[in-house]
């Protein structure tokens, strides 16, 4: 498993294609927003641009939203501190072949908080 902790989606995608067939999973992190592009690449590597975060999405990447907005506008803001709302947990589940070490299935998941899947 390779975690690409990157800001830009293109760098994560390039790394995924470069490592295709060499890793069971290439998963992007850092932007905290789960992407809807989980797939198995042509060489057998499971890939997702960003798995998302585990935390409160009624926030600014997990931090108190009012304080974060104040920081952007250079108003009276304190050091960042976590939001206290309900949390979501995001990620991927990957099945891997024992014979090849490559992925056979990948599925995103989101549970809890404001990002719960809506039917």
NORTA-V868880 format. One line per field, one symbol per residue. ss: DSSP state (A for helix, B for strand, O for the rest). phi: phi as a letter, one per 30 degrees, with the letter a starting at -180 (. if undefined). psi: psi as a letter, one per 20 degrees, with the letter a starting at -180 (. if undefined). A space follows every 10 residues. Layout:
ss: ???
phi: ???
psi: ???
This chain:
ss: OBBBBOOOAA AAAAAAAAAB OOBOBBBBBO OOOOOOOOBB OOOOOBBBOO OOOOBOOOOB OOBOAAAAAA AAOOOOOOOO OBOOOOOBBB BBBBBBOOOO OOBBBBBBBB BOAAAOOOO
phi: .bccdbdcdd dddddeddce icbdbcbdbj dicdccbdac dedjcdbbda djccldddac hjceddddde ddchcdbcee bddcddcccb lbcbcbdddc icdcabbdbb biidceecc
psi: ppoonqhphh hggggghhip iiqhpopqrg ijopqlkprp rhijpqqpgp iaroaoiman liqphggggh ghjkanqrqq qqqjaqqqpq aqppppphgh jrqiqppqqp prbijppp.
